[in-house]
Amino acid sequence: MLGTTQWMEEFYAEDPQITLFEDASAYLRTHVDDLEQWVKRRLEEVFPAVSHPLRFPRGGAPRYSFFFAVSNLRIAQDILRSADNLP
């Protein structure tokens, strides 16, 4: 879904503690802010204009983040400026 497997190395680390059955497991070592910034950087590799993410729902635990990405920079400037100023 993200176009690469690089996210696995960036967001997950091998748990140094071995279980009873000596199985190595991975754990998430990042925060939602880090995930959003990584996705934004990936989108910026393709689109010249990408808005800051909008998290939904606004209260409570985030379920998804909305990114607005546009290939035409001239048209996108006003739209992105408006999106960045949303409450």
C-alpha angles and dihedrals in degrees: 000000000000094000095243142047092230090102090070092062093043099047105030131058130189112257107244091209113086118216126233089271093047093244115153114224134189129230133198110254102180142074133237090257090058092048092051093049091050092051090047091053090049091051090049089060088067106024125050093212123045125165126223109268121267112213122217132236093031093211125050128006114353115246100181142352125226119219123188111209124180132183097202105072096190093057093039098057096080094040094050092045089055093046093051090054096054114120 
